[in-house]
């Protein structure tokens, strides 16, 4: 019987290097349901394979779902009174809840805490959260950074994001099978 799944000609070391390079390029991109991060991701992945891209407009009903507004983000942070950033989107895009509305305000730690999400059982981990359909904002951070937030201190909170009428980019690629 012919082996259709032979790995004899695959250079796994080279494949691993290429995958690591690709992941290093993709990880920093802020991707959600829609927006420029998704489009940039497809631009990068087109170097690996050619996707068919479809743009589905915001507000369009798709079965039981409605395509949400397009979300793009430029910057986000929480800074203390010395302007030291405790949380910085530019260091890790997981720090901002996807689809957070824009905000730029000064607020106490006590007022800030209901907008912070962490995993105390994994003190070094940053959780991932979204707020696609509820207009809200928030940050995800390691528990050790959360513990730095003082209830009575004033913090600057900024999320430079936009929710606009746009589209969701969908990519597909058909892999043709073979007859055995």
Residue frames as a rotation matrix with the C-alpha (Angstrom) as fourth column:
UNK 1
0.580 0.815 0.000 0.00
0.815 -0.580 0.000 0.00
0.000 0.000 -1.000 0.00
UNK 2
-0.170 -0.618 0.768 1.30
0.573 -0.696 -0.433 3.47
0.802 0.367 0.472 -0.92
UNK 3
-0.152 0.043 -0.987 1.98
0.940 -0.302 -0.158 5.82
-0.305 -0.952 0.005 2.02
UNK 4
0.266 0.361 0.894 0.16
0.674 -0.733 0.095 9.10
0.689 0.577 -0.438 1.24
UNK 5
0.969 0.149 0.195 1.25
-0.040 -0.687 0.725 10.60
0.242 -0.711 -0.660 4.54
UNK 6
0.387 -0.903 -0.186 5.01
0.875 0.423 -0.235 10.12
0.291 -0.071 0.954 4.22
UNK 7
0.965 -0.133 -0.226 7.13
-0.011 -0.881 0.473 12.60
-0.262 -0.454 -0.852 6.14
UNK 8
0.416 -0.865 0.280 10.37
0.830 0.487 0.272 11.50
-0.372 0.120 0.921 4.48
UNK 9
-0.175 -0.505 0.845 10.84
0.855 -0.503 -0.123 14.76
0.487 0.701 0.520 2.52
UNK 10
0.771 0.495 0.401 9.77
0.222 -0.799 0.559 17.19
0.597 -0.342 -0.726 5.25
UNK 11
-0.435 -0.900 0.014 12.48
0.412 -0.213 -0.886 19.24
0.801 -0.379 0.464 6.96
UNK 12
0.471 0.728 -0.497 10.94
0.748 -0.031 0.663 19.54
0.468 -0.684 -0.559 10.43
UNK 13
-0.175 -0.608 -0.774 13.72
0.869 -0.464 0.168 21.75
-0.462 -0.643 0.610 11.80
UNK 14
-0.949 -0.155 0.274 13.18
0.288 -0.777 0.559 24.29
0.127 0.610 0.782 9.00
UNK 15
-0.136 0.981 0.139 9.40
0.421 -0.070 0.905 24.07
0.897 0.181 -0.403 9.41
UNK 16
0.344 0.212 -0.915 9.76
0.938 -0.040 0.343 24.75
0.036 -0.977 -0.212 13.15
UNK 17
-0.631 -0.649 -0.426 11.96
0.634 -0.747 0.200 27.81
-0.448 -0.144 0.882 12.49
UNK 18
-0.818 0.378 0.434 9.45
0.179 -0.550 0.816 29.19
0.547 0.745 0.382 9.98
UNK 19
0.192 0.935 -0.297 6.53
0.632 0.113 0.766 28.61
0.751 -0.335 -0.570 12.36
UNK 20
0.066 -0.252 -0.965 8.37
0.943 -0.300 0.143 30.35
-0.325 -0.920 0.218 15.22
UNK 21
-0.910 -0.415 0.002 9.16
0.380 -0.832 0.405 33.32
-0.166 0.369 0.914 12.95
UNK 22
-0.484 0.814 0.320 5.52
0.243 -0.226 0.943 33.53
0.840 0.535 -0.088 11.88
UNK 23
0.339 0.631 -0.698 4.24
0.839 0.132 0.528 33.37
0.425 -0.765 -0.485 15.47
UNK 24
-0.361 -0.555 -0.749 6.63
0.803 -0.593 0.053 36.15
-0.474 -0.583 0.660 16.55
UNK 25
-0.973 0.034 0.230 5.22
0.124 -0.762 0.636 38.32
0.197 0.647 0.737 13.79
UNK 26
-0.269 0.963 0.007 1.57
0.240 0.060 0.969 37.47
0.933 0.262 -0.247 14.52
UNK 27
-0.158 0.262 -0.952 1.46
0.953 0.293 -0.077 37.55
0.258 -0.920 -0.296 18.33
UNK 28
-0.811 -0.202 -0.550 1.85
0.434 -0.837 -0.333 41.33
-0.393 -0.509 0.766 18.79
UNK 29
-0.816 0.538 0.212 -1.09
-0.102 -0.494 0.864 42.06
0.570 0.683 0.457 16.48
UNK 30
-0.735 0.656 0.172 -4.30
-0.280 -0.063 -0.958 42.95
-0.618 -0.752 0.230 18.25
UNK 31
-0.823 0.479 -0.304 -6.95
-0.139 0.348 0.927 40.75
0.550 0.806 -0.220 16.65
UNK 32
-0.607 0.740 0.291 -10.59
-0.321 0.107 -0.941 40.53
-0.727 -0.664 0.172 17.49
UNK 33
0.136 0.736 0.663 -13.71
0.511 0.521 -0.683 39.87
-0.849 0.432 -0.306 15.44
UNK 34
0.763 0.180 0.621 -12.92
0.632 -0.409 -0.658 42.74
0.136 0.895 -0.426 13.11
UNK 35
0.857 -0.344 -0.383 -10.50
-0.150 -0.878 0.455 45.55
-0.493 -0.333 -0.804 12.44
UNK 36
0.619 -0.673 -0.405 -7.08
-0.736 -0.317 -0.598 46.31
0.274 0.668 -0.691 11.10
UNK 37
-0.208 -0.714 0.669 -5.35
-0.853 0.467 0.232 43.66
-0.478 -0.522 -0.706 13.22
UNK 38
0.339 0.414 0.844 -7.35
0.060 0.886 -0.459 40.93
-0.939 0.206 0.276 11.49
UNK 39
0.992 0.051 -0.116 -6.54
-0.106 -0.164 -0.981 42.36
-0.069 0.985 -0.157 8.05
UNK 40
0.253 -0.967 -0.010 -2.83
-0.960 -0.250 -0.123 42.63
0.116 0.040 -0.992 8.89
UNK 41
-0.085 -0.219 0.972 -2.93
-0.494 0.857 0.149 39.00
-0.865 -0.467 -0.181 10.09
UNK 42
0.716 0.409 0.566 -4.30
0.267 0.588 -0.763 37.86
-0.645 0.698 0.312 6.73
UNK 43
0.822 -0.489 -0.291 -1.67
-0.542 -0.517 -0.663 39.96
0.174 0.703 -0.690 4.91
UNK 44
-0.139 -0.904 0.405 1.04
-0.955 0.230 0.185 38.07
-0.260 -0.362 -0.895 6.81
UNK 45
-0.042 0.181 0.983 -0.62
-0.180 0.966 -0.186 34.66
-0.983 -0.185 -0.008 6.41
UNK 46
0.901 0.356 -0.246 -0.91
-0.276 0.036 -0.960 35.22
-0.333 0.934 0.131 2.65
UNK 47
0.069 -0.953 -0.296 2.85
-0.992 -0.035 -0.120 34.52
0.104 0.302 -0.948 2.59
UNK 48
-0.631 -0.224 0.743 2.00
-0.446 0.888 -0.111 30.99
-0.635 -0.401 -0.660 3.72
UNK 49
-0.596 0.526 0.607 -1.13
0.746 0.642 0.177 30.34
-0.296 0.558 -0.775 1.68
UNK 50
-0.948 0.261 0.179 -3.55
-0.119 -0.818 0.563 32.35
0.294 0.512 0.807 -0.42
UNK 51
-0.613 0.775 -0.154 -6.83
0.485 0.215 -0.848 33.04
-0.624 -0.594 -0.508 1.35
UNK 52
-0.365 0.661 0.655 -10.07
0.571 -0.397 0.718 34.10
0.735 0.637 -0.233 -0.26
UNK 53
-0.898 0.012 -0.439 -11.09
0.370 -0.520 -0.770 37.18
-0.238 -0.854 0.463 1.73
UNK 54
-0.139 0.921 0.365 -14.65
0.670 -0.184 0.719 38.36
0.729 0.344 -0.591 2.21
UNK 55
-0.989 -0.075 0.129 -15.71
-0.029 -0.748 -0.663 41.58
0.146 -0.659 0.738 3.96
UNK 56
-0.195 0.956 -0.220 -19.05
0.830 0.281 0.482 41.32
0.522 -0.088 -0.848 5.79
UNK 57
-0.390 -0.009 0.921 -20.46
-0.057 -0.998 -0.033 44.76
0.919 -0.066 0.388 6.73
UNK 58
-0.991 0.068 -0.117 -21.21
0.113 -0.063 -0.992 45.75
-0.074 -0.996 0.055 10.31
UNK 59
-0.470 0.882 -0.034 -24.89
-0.696 -0.394 -0.601 45.42
-0.543 -0.258 0.799 11.14
UNK 60
-0.265 0.373 -0.889 -25.51
-0.776 0.466 0.426 42.60
0.573 0.803 0.166 8.63
UNK 61
0.346 0.484 0.804 -27.63
-0.815 0.579 0.002 39.77
-0.465 -0.656 0.594 10.00
UNK 62
-0.380 -0.482 -0.789 -25.94
-0.723 0.687 -0.072 36.37
0.577 0.543 -0.610 9.50
UNK 63
-0.345 0.427 -0.836 -28.29
0.443 0.859 0.255 33.61
0.827 -0.282 -0.486 10.63
UNK 64
0.616 0.632 -0.470 -28.95
0.693 -0.152 0.704 34.39
0.374 -0.760 -0.532 14.33
UNK 65
0.005 -0.759 -0.652 -25.97
0.844 -0.346 0.410 36.73
-0.537 -0.552 0.638 14.63
UNK 66
0.965 0.187 0.182 -25.42
0.254 -0.831 -0.495 40.38
0.059 0.524 -0.849 13.71
UNK 67
0.096 -0.981 0.166 -21.93
0.844 -0.009 -0.537 41.49
0.528 0.192 0.827 12.63
UNK 68
0.502 0.085 -0.861 -20.75
0.726 -0.582 0.366 43.96
-0.469 -0.809 -0.354 15.29
UNK 69
0.957 -0.241 -0.161 -19.12
-0.285 -0.884 -0.370 47.33
-0.053 0.400 -0.915 14.60
UNK 70
0.456 -0.882 -0.120 -15.49
0.443 0.342 -0.828 47.27
0.772 0.324 0.547 13.55
UNK 71
0.972 -0.183 -0.146 -13.11
0.073 -0.356 0.932 47.77
-0.223 -0.916 -0.333 16.48
UNK 72
0.338 -0.922 0.191 -9.65
0.484 -0.004 -0.875 49.28
0.807 0.388 0.445 16.19
UNK 73
0.926 -0.109 -0.362 -7.29
0.311 -0.326 0.893 50.34
-0.215 -0.939 -0.268 18.96
UNK 74
0.566 -0.758 0.323 -4.19
-0.086 -0.444 -0.892 52.55
0.820 0.477 -0.317 18.93
UNK 75
-0.605 -0.786 0.127 -3.16
-0.130 -0.061 -0.990 52.66
0.786 -0.615 -0.065 22.58
UNK 76
0.655 0.754 0.039 -4.25
-0.121 0.054 0.991 51.91
0.746 -0.654 0.126 26.14
UNK 77
-0.464 -0.817 -0.342 -2.71
0.285 0.228 -0.931 52.17
0.839 -0.529 0.127 29.58
UNK 78
0.861 0.466 -0.203 -3.17
0.353 -0.260 0.899 52.68
0.366 -0.846 -0.388 33.30
UNK 79
-0.178 -0.947 0.269 -0.64
0.358 -0.317 -0.878 55.11
0.916 -0.060 0.396 34.82
UNK 80
0.190 0.173 -0.966 -0.04
0.982 -0.026 0.188 56.11
0.008 -0.985 -0.175 38.41
UNK 81
0.897 0.250 -0.365 0.43
0.309 -0.944 0.113 59.67
-0.317 -0.215 -0.924 39.73
UNK 82
0.057 -0.948 -0.314 4.12
-0.169 -0.319 0.933 59.61
-0.984 0.000 -0.178 38.68
UNK 83
0.471 0.271 -0.840 2.96
-0.844 -0.137 -0.518 58.73
-0.255 0.953 0.164 35.12
UNK 84
-0.747 -0.652 0.129 4.48
-0.612 0.750 0.252 55.25
-0.261 0.110 -0.959 35.44
UNK 85
0.027 0.780 -0.625 2.45
-0.881 0.314 0.353 52.79
0.472 0.541 0.696 33.40
UNK 86
-0.290 0.008 0.957 1.24
-0.694 0.687 -0.216 49.86
-0.659 -0.726 -0.194 35.46
UNK 87
0.131 0.394 0.910 -0.55
0.505 0.763 -0.403 48.35
-0.853 0.512 -0.098 32.46
UNK 88
-0.211 -0.274 -0.938 0.48
-0.616 -0.708 0.345 49.11
-0.759 0.651 -0.019 28.87
UNK 89
0.762 0.617 0.197 -1.26
-0.167 0.481 -0.861 47.79
-0.626 0.623 0.469 25.75
UNK 90
0.620 -0.582 -0.526 1.97
-0.734 -0.192 -0.652 48.35
0.278 0.790 -0.546 23.78
UNK 91
-0.443 -0.783 0.436 3.70
-0.882 0.468 -0.054 45.72
-0.162 -0.409 -0.898 25.96
UNK 92
-0.948 0.219 0.231 0.94
0.235 0.971 0.044 43.14
-0.214 0.096 -0.972 25.54
UNK 93
-0.722 0.692 0.000 -2.30
-0.477 -0.497 0.725 43.53
0.502 0.523 0.688 23.59
UNK 94
-0.286 0.623 -0.729 -4.06
0.574 0.720 0.390 41.13
0.767 -0.307 -0.563 25.96
UNK 95
-0.879 -0.144 -0.454 -4.08
0.467 -0.443 -0.765 43.95
-0.091 -0.885 0.457 28.53
UNK 96
-0.724 0.654 -0.221 -7.19
-0.642 -0.755 -0.132 45.53
-0.253 0.046 0.966 26.99
UNK 97
-0.258 0.742 0.618 -10.58
0.234 0.669 -0.706 43.88
-0.937 -0.038 -0.347 26.86
UNK 98
-0.897 -0.045 0.440 -11.41
0.440 -0.008 0.898 43.46
-0.037 0.999 0.026 23.17
UNK 99
-0.171 0.828 0.534 -14.09
0.658 -0.307 0.687 45.90
0.733 0.469 -0.493 22.04
UNK 100
-0.191 0.032 -0.981 -13.44
0.871 -0.456 -0.184 48.30
-0.453 -0.889 0.059 24.93
UNK 101
0.743 0.475 0.472 -14.95
0.623 -0.749 -0.226 51.72
0.246 0.462 -0.852 24.32
UNK 102
-0.182 -0.836 0.518 -12.65
0.429 -0.541 -0.723 54.76
0.885 0.091 0.457 24.34
UNK 103
0.875 0.340 -0.345 -11.95
0.460 -0.360 0.811 56.41
0.152 -0.869 -0.471 27.69
UNK 104
-0.266 -0.928 0.260 -9.47
0.531 -0.366 -0.764 58.99
0.805 -0.066 0.590 28.95
UNK 105
0.638 0.603 0.479 -10.02
-0.152 -0.511 0.846 59.90
0.755 -0.612 -0.235 32.59
UNK 106
-0.665 -0.691 0.284 -8.55
-0.411 0.022 -0.911 60.23
0.624 -0.723 -0.299 36.05
UNK 107
0.487 0.859 -0.157 -10.10
-0.426 0.391 0.816 57.78
0.762 -0.330 0.556 38.54
UNK 108
0.124 -0.411 0.903 -9.44
-0.978 0.106 0.182 56.29
-0.171 -0.906 -0.388 41.96
UNK 109
-0.835 -0.484 -0.261 -8.15
-0.507 0.862 0.025 52.78
0.213 0.153 -0.965 42.35
UNK 110
-0.646 0.671 0.365 -11.44
0.002 0.480 -0.877 51.86
-0.763 -0.566 -0.311 44.01
UNK 111
0.345 0.784 -0.516 -13.38
-0.546 -0.280 -0.789 53.07
-0.763 0.554 0.332 40.93
UNK 112
-0.108 -0.520 -0.847 -10.89
-0.989 0.139 0.041 51.34
0.097 0.842 -0.530 38.61
UNK 113
-0.747 -0.381 0.544 -10.95
-0.519 0.847 -0.120 47.87
-0.415 -0.372 -0.830 40.20
UNK 114
0.158 0.847 0.508 -14.39
-0.130 0.527 -0.840 46.80
-0.979 0.067 0.194 38.84
UNK 115
0.837 0.094 -0.539 -12.87
-0.526 -0.134 -0.840 47.26
-0.152 0.986 -0.063 35.35
UNK 116
-0.189 -0.973 -0.130 -9.83
-0.976 0.201 -0.088 45.05
0.112 0.110 -0.988 36.07
UNK 117
0.888 0.455 -0.060 -9.66
-0.455 0.890 0.025 41.31
0.065 0.005 0.998 35.45
UNK 118
-0.187 -0.979 0.078 -7.02
-0.950 0.161 -0.267 38.95
0.249 -0.124 -0.960 36.72
UNK 119
0.582 0.276 -0.765 -6.38
-0.139 0.961 0.240 35.32
0.801 -0.033 0.598 37.64
UNK 120
0.451 -0.422 0.786 -5.19
-0.889 -0.285 0.357 35.18
0.074 -0.861 -0.504 41.27
UNK 121
0.763 -0.130 0.633 -4.54
-0.114 0.937 0.329 31.43
-0.637 -0.324 0.700 40.96
UNK 122
0.367 -0.689 0.625 -2.12
0.930 0.267 -0.252 32.21
0.007 0.674 0.739 38.07
UNK 123
0.546 -0.019 -0.838 -0.43
0.428 -0.854 0.298 35.40
-0.721 -0.521 -0.458 39.34
UNK 124
-0.514 -0.797 -0.317 1.82
0.046 -0.395 0.918 35.84
-0.856 0.457 0.240 36.26
UNK 125
-0.572 0.340 0.746 -0.96
0.806 0.400 0.436 35.23
-0.150 0.851 -0.503 33.67
UNK 126
-0.794 0.422 -0.438 -2.95
-0.450 -0.892 -0.043 37.84
-0.409 0.163 0.898 31.77
UNK 127
-0.261 0.757 0.599 -6.53
0.447 0.645 -0.620 36.68
-0.856 0.105 -0.507 31.13
UNK 128
-0.988 0.060 0.143 -8.33
0.112 -0.361 0.926 37.27
0.107 0.931 0.350 27.82
UNK 129
-0.295 0.934 -0.201 -11.75
0.575 0.006 -0.818 38.92
-0.763 -0.357 -0.539 27.85
UNK 130
-0.843 0.131 0.522 -14.10
0.420 -0.446 0.790 40.56
0.336 0.885 0.321 25.37
UNK 131
-0.419 0.789 -0.449 -17.11
0.281 -0.357 -0.891 42.84
-0.863 -0.500 -0.072 25.47
UNK 132
-0.866 -0.012 0.501 -18.49
0.500 0.018 0.866 42.56
-0.019 1.000 -0.009 21.94
UNK 133
-0.270 0.889 0.370 -22.09
0.601 -0.144 0.786 43.52
0.752 0.434 -0.496 22.63
UNK 134
0.664 0.402 -0.631 -21.98
0.746 -0.419 0.518 45.41
-0.056 -0.814 -0.578 25.93
UNK 135
0.411 -0.515 0.752 -20.54
0.143 -0.779 -0.611 48.91
0.900 0.359 -0.247 25.65
UNK 136
0.977 -0.201 -0.072 -17.93
0.068 -0.028 0.997 48.82
-0.203 -0.979 -0.014 28.41
UNK 137
0.422 -0.906 -0.041 -14.19
-0.495 -0.192 -0.848 49.03
0.760 0.378 -0.529 28.94
UNK 138
0.921 -0.133 0.365 -11.62
-0.289 0.394 0.873 47.18
-0.260 -0.910 0.324 30.96
UNK 139
0.110 -0.963 -0.246 -8.13
-0.906 0.004 -0.423 45.85
0.408 0.270 -0.872 31.40
UNK 140
0.962 0.007 -0.272 -6.70
0.078 0.950 0.302 42.40
0.261 -0.312 0.914 32.00
UNK 141
0.246 -0.913 0.325 -3.53
-0.752 -0.391 -0.531 42.14
0.612 -0.114 -0.783 34.02
UNK 142
-0.288 -0.440 -0.850 -1.37
0.267 0.816 -0.513 39.82
0.919 -0.375 -0.118 36.09
UNK 143
0.675 0.580 -0.456 -2.45
0.543 0.028 0.839 39.50
0.500 -0.814 -0.296 39.68
UNK 144
-0.048 -0.780 -0.624 0.90
0.975 -0.172 0.140 40.85
-0.217 -0.601 0.769 40.88
UNK 145
-0.848 -0.196 0.493 0.25
0.365 -0.890 0.274 44.10
0.385 0.412 0.826 38.96
UNK 146
0.141 0.977 0.161 -3.34
0.274 -0.195 0.942 44.23
0.951 -0.089 -0.295 40.22
UNK 147
0.431 -0.010 -0.902 -1.99
0.891 0.161 0.424 44.22
0.141 -0.987 0.079 43.78
UNK 148
-0.682 -0.730 -0.045 -0.18
0.731 -0.681 -0.048 47.52
0.005 -0.066 0.998 43.03
UNK 149
-0.320 0.652 0.687 -3.52
0.213 -0.657 0.723 49.33
0.923 0.378 0.071 42.59
UNK 150
-0.893 -0.015 -0.449 -4.25
0.443 -0.192 -0.876 51.38
-0.073 -0.981 0.178 45.72
UNK 151
-0.053 0.997 0.057 -7.95
0.998 0.052 0.026 52.18
0.023 0.058 -0.998 46.37
UNK 152
0.567 0.333 -0.753 -7.31
0.526 -0.850 0.020 55.80
-0.634 -0.408 -0.657 47.38
UNK 153
-0.500 -0.817 -0.288 -4.72
0.213 -0.439 0.873 56.67
-0.839 0.376 0.393 44.72
UNK 154
0.551 0.627 -0.551 -5.65
-0.362 -0.415 -0.835 58.45
-0.752 0.659 -0.001 41.47
UNK 155
-0.357 -0.607 0.710 -4.83
0.420 0.574 0.703 56.77
-0.834 0.549 0.050 38.14
UNK 156
-0.187 0.275 -0.943 -4.98
-0.841 -0.541 0.008 57.92
-0.508 0.794 0.333 34.55
UNK 157
-0.184 0.255 0.949 -6.90
0.326 0.927 -0.186 55.44
-0.927 0.276 -0.254 32.45
UNK 158
-0.088 0.125 -0.988 -6.74
-0.806 -0.592 -0.003 55.74
-0.585 0.796 0.153 28.68
UNK 159
-0.218 0.060 0.974 -8.10
0.528 0.846 0.066 53.52
-0.821 0.529 -0.216 25.92
UNK 160
-0.314 0.031 -0.949 -7.69
-0.659 -0.726 0.194 55.05
-0.683 0.687 0.249 22.47
UNK 161
-0.765 0.168 0.622 -10.07
0.420 0.862 0.283 52.86
-0.489 0.478 -0.730 20.51
UNK 162
-0.578 0.629 -0.519 -12.88
-0.774 -0.624 0.106 53.27
-0.257 0.463 0.848 18.00
UNK 163
-0.477 0.583 0.658 -16.06
0.471 0.802 -0.369 51.34
-0.742 0.134 -0.657 17.28
UNK 164
-0.477 0.219 -0.851 -17.20
-0.636 -0.755 0.162 52.24
-0.607 0.618 0.500 13.77
UNK 165
0.742 0.651 0.161 -19.37
-0.267 0.507 -0.820 51.03
-0.615 0.565 0.550 10.94
UNK 166
-0.247 -0.869 -0.428 -16.99
-0.914 0.062 0.402 48.86
-0.323 0.491 -0.809 9.00
UNK 167
0.553 0.419 -0.721 -16.74
-0.656 0.751 -0.067 45.17
0.513 0.510 0.690 8.31
UNK 168
0.420 -0.414 0.807 -15.56
-0.466 0.665 0.584 41.82
-0.779 -0.621 0.087 9.54
UNK 169
0.009 -0.519 -0.855 -12.89
-0.983 0.154 -0.103 40.21
0.185 0.841 -0.509 7.36
UNK 170
0.587 0.216 0.780 -13.37
-0.394 0.918 0.041 36.49
-0.708 -0.331 0.624 6.82
UNK 171
-0.201 -0.720 -0.664 -10.78
-0.978 0.112 0.175 34.28
-0.052 0.684 -0.727 5.17
UNK 172
0.631 0.334 0.701 -11.15
-0.326 0.933 -0.151 30.84
-0.704 -0.133 0.698 3.73
UNK 173
-0.320 -0.743 -0.588 -8.99
-0.940 0.172 0.293 28.43
-0.117 0.647 -0.754 1.80
UNK 174
0.785 0.617 0.059 -10.14
-0.593 0.776 -0.216 25.24
-0.179 0.134 0.975 0.14
UNK 175
-0.410 -0.873 0.263 -7.82
-0.748 0.488 0.451 22.25
-0.522 -0.012 -0.853 0.43
UNK 176
0.349 0.516 -0.782 -8.54
-0.891 0.440 -0.108 19.90
0.289 0.735 0.613 -2.44
UNK 177
0.303 -0.172 0.937 -8.51
-0.520 0.794 0.314 16.25
-0.798 -0.583 0.151 -1.49
UNK 178
-0.502 -0.458 -0.734 -7.15
-0.860 0.354 0.367 13.39
0.092 0.816 -0.571 -3.54
UNK 179
0.702 0.688 -0.185 -8.72
-0.683 0.724 0.099 10.09
0.202 0.056 0.978 -4.50
UNK 180
-0.078 -0.717 0.692 -7.00
-0.736 0.509 0.445 7.10
-0.672 -0.475 -0.568 -2.97
